[in-house]
Amino acid sequence: MDEHEEQGRPHITLSMIVRNEENRYLRQALETHRPWIDRAVIIDDGSTDGTVALCRELLDGIPLVLVENAASRFADEVSLRKQQWEETVATEPEWILNLDADEILTRDFGAVRDLLLSGHEDAIYFRLFDMWSETHYREDEFWQAHAYYRPFLVRYHPGMSYEWKETPQHCGRFPLTIQHWSYGCHAPRVKHYGWAREEDRIRKYNRYQALDPEARYGWKEQYESILDQAPRLLLWSEIGEGE
């Protein structure tokens, strides 16, 4: 029996989009999540570095579907997210854990994994913390994602019709349909490192200015705050609220 096919264990498929992640947080993310997953479906969105090889290396021994886009489709994010969803559900998953390559679920998830997935809830919600460094997260009027719970893990229902938020940016990682499902808010947290390095903040600021210059799909003031020189930061605690 494969190490990830334990009898009676709820089955998790990790679903992820990656692009040029070799020297960012992909290794940390996949090494953290590997013990909890049974399969992975990864869309490589036009990487020009060693991301694909790293995915294969780190997920060796786990069934992997790895789709390589010749060119990035992120400018129309909803089409990319639909591709991710369609490739994932084609594997007939039980549970789908949808995380980006710079999002890392806290290790306490391992202790409650099977309990959470054995209940009647169809969606599992966690809080996401926007890390502004390796040790601190941002909290102010524009950055308070961690004040809310959002879905990262859903039970797949085959045969259901799924509808999306049809916007080219900020369309959501899951179809809108799941908002009507039963859900639970739980203690494990998601550390989002997408803003943790200054070069990443500059890159993402420039990307939003190019793809959404009028902030039609986002929040203009938040876009403008990305490059703040002295934002309010709070120390991350591994042993704190929720753990």
Backbone bond lengths (Angstrom), bond angles and torsions (degrees), N, CA, C in turn:
res aa  C-N    CA-C-N  psi(-1)  N-CA   C-N-CA  omega(-1)  CA-C   N-CA-C  phi
1 M - - - 1.475 - - 1.527 109.86 -
2 D 1.331 117.83 132.43 1.458 121.69 178.24 1.525 110.52 -62.59
3 E 1.347 115.53 149.10 1.466 119.56 -178.47 1.519 112.16 -59.43
4 H 1.342 117.39 -22.36 1.465 120.55 -176.85 1.522 111.91 -106.28
5 E 1.338 117.55 14.93 1.458 120.88 178.89 1.531 109.41 -123.33
6 E 1.310 116.42 48.51 1.451 120.68 -179.22 1.533 109.75 -66.66
7 Q 1.321 115.57 137.84 1.459 120.42 -177.64 1.527 110.73 -62.66
8 G 1.329 115.64 128.90 1.447 120.01 176.85 1.510 115.18 84.14
9 R 1.308 117.16 -6.88 1.466 120.23 -179.01 1.525 109.34 -79.64
10 P 1.338 118.41 129.51 1.468 119.78 175.46 1.530 110.02 -56.20
11 H 1.305 116.47 137.40 1.460 123.09 -171.49 1.529 110.35 -92.34
12 I 1.331 116.50 125.23 1.467 121.80 179.52 1.522 109.80 -114.70
13 T 1.329 115.90 131.08 1.455 122.60 170.05 1.526 108.52 -106.35
14 L 1.322 116.70 120.55 1.459 121.17 174.54 1.516 108.73 -79.27
15 S 1.323 116.91 127.01 1.457 122.70 178.41 1.526 108.51 -117.36
16 M 1.348 116.87 127.69 1.463 119.43 -171.42 1.523 110.79 -150.86
17 I 1.320 115.55 144.93 1.463 122.53 170.42 1.525 107.33 -108.42
18 V 1.331 116.59 134.30 1.463 120.48 -179.71 1.530 109.72 -130.40
19 R 1.321 114.64 151.55 1.473 120.22 172.79 1.519 108.93 -159.60
20 N 1.313 115.87 115.79 1.469 122.58 178.29 1.531 111.50 51.01
21 E 1.321 114.60 56.95 1.470 121.19 -175.59 1.535 112.97 -105.43
22 E 1.312 117.58 3.02 1.467 120.81 -171.68 1.521 112.60 -54.78
23 N 1.330 116.81 -41.46 1.467 121.00 -175.44 1.516 112.34 -107.71
24 R 1.339 116.36 25.24 1.455 119.90 178.49 1.535 109.48 -115.29
25 Y 1.317 118.80 -115.61 1.469 120.70 -171.27 1.525 113.58 -116.56
26 L 1.331 116.98 8.38 1.458 120.19 -174.31 1.524 112.13 -61.86
27 R 1.322 117.40 -43.90 1.462 119.51 -179.06 1.527 110.60 -60.50
28 Q 1.328 116.73 -47.83 1.456 120.50 -179.99 1.531 110.82 -61.21
29 A 1.332 116.20 -41.35 1.465 120.18 -178.33 1.525 111.51 -64.81
30 L 1.329 116.98 -50.52 1.463 119.02 -175.98 1.521 111.95 -70.08
31 E 1.322 117.75 -35.70 1.465 119.18 176.77 1.524 111.05 -65.74
32 T 1.338 117.15 -35.35 1.465 120.70 178.19 1.516 111.36 -69.82
33 H 1.326 117.21 -44.62 1.456 121.28 -172.34 1.526 113.84 -84.17
34 R 1.315 117.05 -20.93 1.467 121.08 -174.99 1.536 113.86 -50.41
35 P 1.340 120.63 -45.52 1.463 119.24 -176.84 1.531 114.10 -63.81
36 W 1.321 117.74 -17.53 1.458 120.79 -172.76 1.513 113.01 -99.73
37 I 1.328 117.69 -9.89 1.463 119.74 -172.22 1.528 111.00 -109.94
38 D 1.331 114.60 158.46 1.458 121.56 -179.49 1.526 111.99 -114.23
39 R 1.312 115.94 -17.52 1.465 121.93 179.62 1.524 106.97 -156.94
40 A 1.332 116.22 159.38 1.467 120.21 175.37 1.525 109.44 -136.48
41 V 1.332 114.79 140.13 1.461 121.86 172.45 1.521 106.32 -123.52
42 I 1.325 116.76 117.17 1.458 121.42 -174.72 1.521 109.46 -124.60
43 I 1.328 115.03 130.08 1.463 121.65 172.57 1.519 107.46 -100.99
44 D 1.328 116.81 115.17 1.463 119.49 173.02 1.522 107.80 -90.28
45 D 1.335 115.01 115.76 1.464 120.65 -171.51 1.529 111.43 -94.78
46 G 1.327 114.96 62.96 1.455 119.73 174.01 1.516 115.11 79.64
47 S 1.314 118.63 34.52 1.472 120.73 179.14 1.523 111.20 -61.58
48 T 1.340 115.06 146.57 1.464 121.39 176.81 1.523 111.07 -117.50
49 D 1.346 116.44 10.23 1.463 120.51 178.87 1.541 108.62 -118.91
50 G 1.314 117.52 -154.46 1.448 121.32 -176.32 1.517 114.84 -92.42
51 T 1.327 117.78 25.37 1.462 121.40 -176.43 1.531 112.17 -59.21
52 V 1.315 117.45 -46.77 1.466 121.04 -176.93 1.530 110.57 -60.93
53 A 1.311 116.87 -46.68 1.465 120.50 179.75 1.525 111.01 -62.42
54 L 1.335 116.54 -37.58 1.458 120.44 179.66 1.529 110.96 -66.11
55 C 1.314 116.89 -40.03 1.472 120.48 176.83 1.521 110.44 -59.88
56 R 1.306 116.39 -46.27 1.472 120.14 -179.22 1.528 110.54 -64.02
57 E 1.320 116.56 -39.82 1.468 120.29 179.97 1.526 111.40 -64.89
58 L 1.320 116.70 -49.31 1.457 120.88 -173.03 1.521 112.84 -74.59
59 L 1.323 117.17 -21.89 1.467 120.41 -179.37 1.519 111.97 -107.56
60 D 1.303 116.60 16.40 1.458 120.51 177.95 1.537 110.18 -56.37
61 G 1.321 116.80 130.41 1.460 120.88 -178.99 1.512 113.78 95.49
62 I 1.325 117.17 -10.40 1.464 122.26 177.33 1.526 108.10 -110.36
63 P 1.339 119.54 131.95 1.466 120.31 177.12 1.531 110.80 -53.04
64 L 1.332 116.33 126.98 1.459 121.56 -173.01 1.518 110.41 -133.14
65 V 1.337 115.26 128.58 1.460 122.05 167.53 1.522 106.45 -106.63
66 L 1.325 116.89 117.71 1.457 120.91 -176.88 1.529 108.36 -123.95
67 V 1.319 115.22 111.20 1.463 121.78 -177.77 1.527 108.19 -102.61
68 E 1.332 116.70 128.69 1.460 121.16 -177.75 1.527 110.14 -109.14
69 N 1.345 115.47 112.79 1.461 120.40 173.67 1.526 109.02 -79.76
70 A 1.317 116.31 131.63 1.465 119.74 -179.03 1.518 111.56 -64.48
71 A 1.331 116.65 -33.64 1.467 121.77 178.53 1.517 108.44 -137.17
72 S 1.325 116.62 152.25 1.454 120.99 -177.12 1.527 111.44 -64.48
73 R 1.327 114.57 140.58 1.466 120.92 177.32 1.527 111.15 -111.57
74 F 1.337 117.62 11.57 1.458 120.12 -171.91 1.524 113.28 -67.25
75 A 1.321 118.40 -22.53 1.462 119.96 178.81 1.527 110.83 -59.94
76 D 1.333 116.30 -25.60 1.470 121.70 172.83 1.520 106.59 -119.71
77 E 1.342 114.88 78.10 1.455 120.23 -169.69 1.521 112.89 -58.11
78 V 1.330 117.41 -35.79 1.464 118.29 -176.34 1.530 111.42 -63.77
79 S 1.333 117.70 -35.04 1.465 118.93 177.53 1.523 110.36 -68.40
80 L 1.327 117.11 -34.93 1.460 121.43 177.59 1.524 111.09 -68.55
81 R 1.331 116.32 -42.84 1.467 119.51 178.50 1.524 111.26 -66.75
82 K 1.321 117.62 -35.54 1.466 120.06 175.75 1.521 110.56 -64.78
83 Q 1.321 116.91 -41.17 1.458 120.24 176.53 1.528 110.88 -60.41
84 Q 1.329 116.00 -44.95 1.462 120.57 178.16 1.528 110.65 -58.71
85 W 1.321 116.96 -45.97 1.463 121.62 -178.70 1.525 111.00 -63.74
86 E 1.325 116.50 -46.52 1.464 120.34 -176.53 1.524 111.83 -64.79
87 E 1.331 116.48 -40.66 1.467 119.30 178.04 1.532 110.43 -67.16
88 T 1.311 116.54 -34.28 1.463 120.33 -179.21 1.517 111.30 -71.58
89 V 1.327 117.49 -48.54 1.468 119.15 -176.41 1.529 111.48 -70.87
90 A 1.335 117.08 -19.08 1.465 119.89 176.58 1.521 111.73 -64.66
91 T 1.331 116.95 -18.79 1.469 120.98 179.16 1.528 111.59 -87.86
92 E 1.324 117.33 2.81 1.464 123.83 -179.49 1.535 111.31 56.08
93 P 1.328 116.44 59.58 1.465 120.27 -176.71 1.524 111.85 -73.82
94 E 1.311 115.27 159.03 1.461 120.99 170.46 1.525 109.00 -90.94
95 W 1.332 116.28 -58.74 1.461 123.06 174.98 1.522 109.09 -119.65
96 I 1.338 116.61 143.53 1.464 122.10 178.06 1.525 108.36 -116.08
97 L 1.323 116.28 119.00 1.460 122.94 173.82 1.514 107.16 -100.31
98 N 1.333 116.56 109.24 1.457 121.76 -174.55 1.523 109.34 -104.42
99 L 1.319 115.92 106.64 1.453 121.89 -179.98 1.520 109.58 -131.12
100 D 1.327 116.37 144.50 1.454 120.34 172.52 1.524 109.48 -80.52
101 A 1.319 115.85 167.29 1.461 120.69 -174.44 1.521 113.42 -69.67
102 D 1.336 117.01 -13.90 1.466 120.26 178.39 1.527 111.54 -112.22
103 E 1.337 116.16 20.97 1.461 122.02 176.87 1.528 108.95 -114.59
104 I 1.335 115.71 128.29 1.463 120.06 -176.11 1.522 109.62 -127.09
105 L 1.309 115.30 120.62 1.455 122.19 179.31 1.524 109.37 -75.81
106 T 1.331 116.73 136.40 1.464 119.91 -178.11 1.531 110.39 -66.06
107 R 1.326 114.65 151.58 1.462 120.98 -169.61 1.527 113.56 -67.50
108 D 1.324 117.43 -16.75 1.467 118.15 178.28 1.529 111.65 -65.63
109 F 1.325 117.27 -13.70 1.463 119.25 175.70 1.524 111.01 -59.11
110 G 1.328 116.35 -35.36 1.452 119.74 -178.43 1.517 113.21 -59.28
111 A 1.334 116.44 -33.96 1.470 120.57 -177.49 1.525 112.58 -74.69
112 V 1.325 117.01 -22.89 1.474 119.94 -175.63 1.524 112.44 -116.98
113 R 1.317 116.98 2.29 1.469 122.11 -174.47 1.530 112.86 -48.17
114 D 1.310 116.93 -60.38 1.459 120.07 -173.11 1.526 112.12 -69.35
115 L 1.329 116.63 -32.96 1.462 120.28 178.26 1.524 110.77 -64.45
116 L 1.342 116.72 -45.58 1.465 120.58 -179.33 1.524 111.28 -61.72
117 L 1.330 116.18 -40.68 1.457 119.86 -172.13 1.526 113.01 -86.14
118 S 1.308 117.22 -3.99 1.466 120.94 180.00 1.523 112.61 -96.96
119 G 1.339 116.71 -0.92 1.458 120.29 -179.37 1.519 112.17 -86.45
120 H 1.325 115.41 -163.87 1.460 120.77 -176.58 1.535 112.67 -97.48
121 E 1.317 117.33 -4.00 1.464 120.24 -178.91 1.527 110.43 -71.78
122 D 1.327 115.32 142.72 1.462 120.16 178.97 1.529 112.69 -99.02
123 A 1.315 117.17 -9.23 1.464 120.87 178.45 1.526 108.99 -143.52
124 I 1.327 115.36 138.30 1.452 122.10 179.70 1.521 107.90 -112.32
125 Y 1.349 115.77 125.17 1.455 121.78 -176.19 1.534 110.08 -108.78
126 F 1.336 115.66 138.91 1.462 122.55 174.68 1.530 109.02 -129.38
127 R 1.331 115.43 168.48 1.472 120.38 173.04 1.528 109.40 -94.98
128 L 1.325 115.60 143.09 1.460 122.70 178.73 1.522 109.60 -110.80
129 F 1.327 116.28 131.88 1.461 122.87 179.90 1.526 109.14 -110.86
130 D 1.332 116.56 122.84 1.461 121.22 177.93 1.523 109.15 -81.03
131 M 1.329 116.02 101.40 1.458 121.13 -179.35 1.531 109.27 -73.86
132 W 1.334 115.33 131.80 1.465 120.68 178.50 1.532 110.90 -104.64
133 S 1.325 115.30 -2.09 1.456 123.68 173.16 1.522 105.77 -162.43
134 E 1.307 117.55 -175.99 1.457 120.36 177.75 1.531 111.65 -68.11
135 T 1.323 117.11 -20.83 1.468 120.68 -171.56 1.522 114.65 -120.74
136 H 1.335 118.95 -12.15 1.463 121.54 -174.32 1.526 111.25 -130.78
137 Y 1.336 115.52 147.17 1.452 120.87 173.95 1.533 108.94 -115.17
138 R 1.316 115.34 158.76 1.467 120.02 -176.51 1.524 110.37 -93.21
139 E 1.330 115.59 139.96 1.462 121.40 175.70 1.523 108.95 -144.50
140 D 1.325 116.16 113.18 1.464 122.29 174.19 1.519 107.68 -160.75
141 E 1.307 117.47 -167.70 1.465 119.40 -174.30 1.529 112.87 -65.46
142 F 1.329 116.70 -22.33 1.460 119.88 -178.60 1.525 112.98 -99.98
143 W 1.321 116.65 -16.57 1.462 120.77 -174.88 1.522 109.03 -130.45
144 Q 1.311 116.03 96.09 1.455 121.55 -179.45 1.527 110.60 -149.20
145 A 1.337 115.46 37.28 1.463 119.55 178.67 1.518 111.44 -56.84
146 H 1.336 116.78 -32.29 1.461 121.01 -176.07 1.523 113.20 -71.10
147 A 1.319 117.14 -6.54 1.470 119.89 177.22 1.525 111.60 -80.33
148 Y 1.318 116.59 -7.32 1.462 121.04 -175.12 1.528 110.66 -129.05
149 Y 1.303 115.09 154.03 1.460 120.89 174.31 1.526 109.07 -97.43
150 R 1.328 115.56 143.13 1.461 120.15 179.97 1.531 109.53 -141.59
151 P 1.328 118.09 156.23 1.467 120.41 -174.80 1.524 112.77 -76.52
152 F 1.321 115.22 133.68 1.455 121.86 172.85 1.531 111.79 -125.79
153 L 1.324 116.83 -16.71 1.455 121.44 -172.13 1.528 108.10 -138.62
154 V 1.328 117.13 120.35 1.468 120.05 -177.13 1.525 110.71 -132.31
155 R 1.317 114.42 149.93 1.458 121.26 174.20 1.534 107.37 -83.92
156 Y 1.316 116.67 130.66 1.457 119.86 -179.04 1.528 110.89 -83.56
157 H 1.334 115.63 133.14 1.462 122.04 176.68 1.533 108.84 -113.98
158 P 1.319 117.58 100.58 1.468 119.43 -179.97 1.526 111.00 -65.14
159 G 1.311 115.40 148.74 1.458 120.09 177.75 1.517 113.73 88.06
160 M 1.336 117.49 -10.92 1.455 120.49 179.34 1.533 110.39 -82.40
161 S 1.305 117.15 149.20 1.456 122.12 176.11 1.527 109.27 -87.71
162 Y 1.315 116.64 127.22 1.463 121.31 -175.81 1.524 110.33 -112.71
163 E 1.336 115.90 131.71 1.460 121.90 -179.55 1.526 109.39 -114.24
164 W 1.337 115.83 148.29 1.463 122.08 -176.49 1.532 111.53 -116.31
165 K 1.294 115.51 158.19 1.459 121.41 167.93 1.519 106.48 -78.39
166 E 1.315 116.29 109.39 1.469 121.18 -169.83 1.530 111.26 -84.40
167 T 1.338 116.39 69.67 1.454 121.18 176.06 1.521 108.98 -126.84
168 P 1.342 118.50 144.88 1.462 120.49 -176.71 1.529 114.10 -71.08
169 Q 1.338 117.44 -17.18 1.465 121.69 175.35 1.526 108.42 -135.81
170 H 1.335 116.31 151.55 1.471 122.52 176.63 1.536 111.82 56.24
171 C 1.329 115.26 45.93 1.464 119.37 -178.01 1.524 112.54 -87.95
172 G 1.335 116.82 -9.66 1.455 120.21 -176.99 1.514 111.64 93.60
173 R 1.318 116.15 152.39 1.472 120.06 -177.30 1.525 112.53 -84.26
174 F 1.328 116.56 -20.49 1.462 121.46 179.58 1.531 109.53 -119.77
175 P 1.323 117.41 160.16 1.465 119.62 172.15 1.536 110.93 -60.52
176 L 1.320 116.22 151.52 1.459 121.80 177.97 1.523 111.64 -58.48
177 T 1.304 116.53 -26.71 1.461 122.13 -175.23 1.517 112.73 -53.26
178 I 1.317 117.54 -34.48 1.463 119.53 -174.24 1.527 112.42 -69.13
179 Q 1.334 117.36 -14.35 1.463 119.89 179.75 1.525 111.94 -64.92
180 H 1.305 117.16 -16.16 1.463 121.41 -178.64 1.530 112.15 -95.86
181 W 1.323 117.25 0.74 1.455 120.54 -176.09 1.520 111.30 -87.17
182 S 1.321 115.38 160.38 1.462 120.12 172.38 1.521 108.64 -66.58
183 Y 1.332 115.73 142.70 1.462 118.29 -175.52 1.522 110.26 -147.20
184 G 1.328 114.63 164.78 1.453 121.55 174.61 1.510 110.12 -135.48
185 C 1.319 116.48 143.91 1.470 122.91 177.39 1.526 108.05 -99.73
186 H 1.317 116.43 125.34 1.457 119.56 -170.03 1.526 112.39 -129.01
187 A 1.340 114.46 165.69 1.457 122.00 -167.33 1.527 116.28 -71.76
188 P 1.318 121.41 -38.01 1.472 119.04 179.88 1.525 110.81 -53.43
189 R 1.316 115.81 148.08 1.462 121.30 -175.33 1.527 110.36 -120.74
190 V 1.315 116.45 162.09 1.462 122.37 178.41 1.521 108.43 -114.14
191 K 1.323 115.68 122.19 1.465 120.98 175.49 1.530 107.88 -92.45
192 H 1.335 115.70 117.03 1.464 121.03 -178.57 1.523 108.82 -101.51
193 Y 1.330 115.87 112.56 1.465 121.33 -176.28 1.526 113.43 -95.22
194 G 1.328 117.34 10.88 1.452 120.24 -176.53 1.514 115.00 -61.96
195 W 1.337 116.39 -20.62 1.460 121.17 -178.99 1.532 112.47 -112.28
196 A 1.302 117.63 6.77 1.468 120.59 -167.39 1.525 114.13 -74.64
197 R 1.317 118.03 -20.65 1.465 121.66 179.50 1.524 109.41 -113.68
198 E 1.312 115.64 141.55 1.465 119.38 -178.00 1.519 111.55 -58.94
199 E 1.331 117.20 -39.71 1.459 119.00 -179.09 1.525 111.78 -64.68
200 D 1.342 116.76 -31.22 1.460 119.45 177.15 1.524 110.96 -72.16
201 R 1.320 116.50 -37.83 1.474 119.41 178.01 1.524 110.45 -63.43
202 I 1.314 116.18 -43.27 1.469 120.02 179.26 1.532 110.29 -63.47
203 R 1.322 116.27 -43.89 1.463 120.72 -179.42 1.527 111.19 -62.87
204 K 1.328 117.12 -44.12 1.460 120.22 -178.35 1.532 111.19 -71.35
205 Y 1.328 116.96 -36.36 1.467 119.76 175.11 1.535 109.60 -59.08
206 N 1.313 116.63 -48.15 1.464 120.71 -179.02 1.522 111.13 -64.54
207 R 1.336 116.47 -34.94 1.455 119.57 179.58 1.529 110.77 -66.33
208 Y 1.330 116.79 -44.48 1.458 119.20 178.92 1.524 111.54 -64.97
209 Q 1.332 117.29 -36.81 1.460 120.18 177.85 1.528 110.96 -63.84
210 A 1.332 115.68 -32.43 1.456 119.63 -179.86 1.528 112.58 -81.38
211 L 1.329 116.69 -41.11 1.467 120.77 -173.12 1.522 113.57 -90.86
212 D 1.333 116.87 -23.56 1.467 120.31 -177.23 1.534 109.31 -143.97
213 P 1.328 117.62 59.15 1.470 121.17 -172.60 1.528 114.26 -61.62
214 E 1.318 117.58 -26.05 1.462 120.80 -179.92 1.525 111.93 -99.48
215 A 1.325 116.25 8.25 1.475 122.18 -179.59 1.531 111.26 52.47
216 R 1.317 115.36 43.24 1.465 119.81 178.99 1.523 111.10 -70.28
217 Y 1.332 116.82 -28.86 1.461 120.56 -173.95 1.528 111.99 -113.67
218 G 1.315 116.98 -1.76 1.456 121.25 179.90 1.510 111.38 -133.43
219 W 1.316 116.47 -157.08 1.458 124.00 -174.86 1.522 107.43 -117.19
220 K 1.338 117.01 110.36 1.460 121.82 -172.33 1.528 112.25 -56.27
221 E 1.339 116.83 -45.48 1.463 119.98 -178.60 1.530 111.56 -64.37
222 Q 1.320 115.86 -35.00 1.463 117.96 176.99 1.524 110.65 -68.28
223 Y 1.314 117.31 -43.23 1.463 119.77 175.59 1.527 110.10 -53.62
224 E 1.329 115.51 -47.17 1.466 119.59 -175.80 1.526 112.46 -67.80
225 S 1.339 116.69 -23.09 1.462 120.35 -177.53 1.529 113.10 -83.82
226 I 1.319 117.14 -8.29 1.463 120.31 -174.57 1.526 111.65 -56.45
227 L 1.323 116.87 -38.92 1.459 120.38 -174.93 1.529 113.16 -96.56
228 D 1.340 117.86 16.19 1.469 120.48 175.19 1.524 110.11 -51.66
229 Q 1.318 115.60 136.43 1.465 120.60 -175.92 1.519 113.38 -82.32
230 A 1.327 117.97 -24.93 1.474 120.00 -178.02 1.533 110.33 -137.71
231 P 1.316 117.45 64.35 1.473 119.72 -179.57 1.529 110.87 -72.50
232 R 1.327 115.64 162.82 1.465 120.73 178.18 1.524 109.14 -79.24
233 L 1.323 116.01 118.16 1.452 121.51 -177.85 1.516 110.54 -118.95
234 L 1.336 115.91 142.95 1.452 122.38 177.73 1.523 109.53 -118.89
235 L 1.319 116.00 145.80 1.452 121.59 -178.42 1.523 110.81 -71.49
236 W 1.312 116.13 128.22 1.456 120.77 175.15 1.516 109.56 -71.63
237 S 1.322 116.13 138.76 1.452 121.10 177.08 1.511 109.82 -120.63
238 E 1.324 116.94 122.26 1.465 120.82 176.92 1.527 110.76 -68.10
239 I 1.332 115.55 -33.33 1.457 120.19 178.08 1.512 106.79 -114.02
240 G 1.301 115.94 93.58 1.463 120.26 -175.84 1.494 110.03 -155.82
241 E 1.289 116.21 -153.68 1.460 120.74 -178.78 1.519 109.81 -57.26
242 G 1.305 115.26 128.16 1.440 120.19 177.05 1.510 114.00 92.73
243 E 1.340 118.70 -4.90 1.465 119.03 179.47 1.517 109.96 -127.92
